């Protein structure tokens, strides 16, 4: 897991008083590093954006059936059932939580 991506959200995590737990281990993975880092960055940014004071974000990775599973879990507001059904389809959805004035870039 790229420590740079965790450092990317560290300031926002501290501002929001969210706990970020990094349980990731260094694994050798054959993949498009840039694409994986973009995905991790987006997942971390969303986890922070929709977390409230005291929420916890956990980053981990592990081997599963010969593949590496990257996990970013949080205790934030989550996605409504209605919006979960729209994921991975070409349908727009709106967030349940109010959008912050500034977003992580």
HELIX and SHEET records of a PDB file:
HELIX    1   1 UNK A    3  UNK A   16  1                                  14    
HELIX    2   2 UNK A   33  UNK A   49  1                                  17    
HELIX    3   3 UNK A   81  UNK A   86  1                                   6    
SHEET    1   A 3 UNK A  19  UNK A  22  0                                        
SHEET    2   A 3 UNK A  56  UNK A  64  1                                        
SHEET    3   A 3 UNK A  67  UNK A  74 -1                                        
END                                                                             
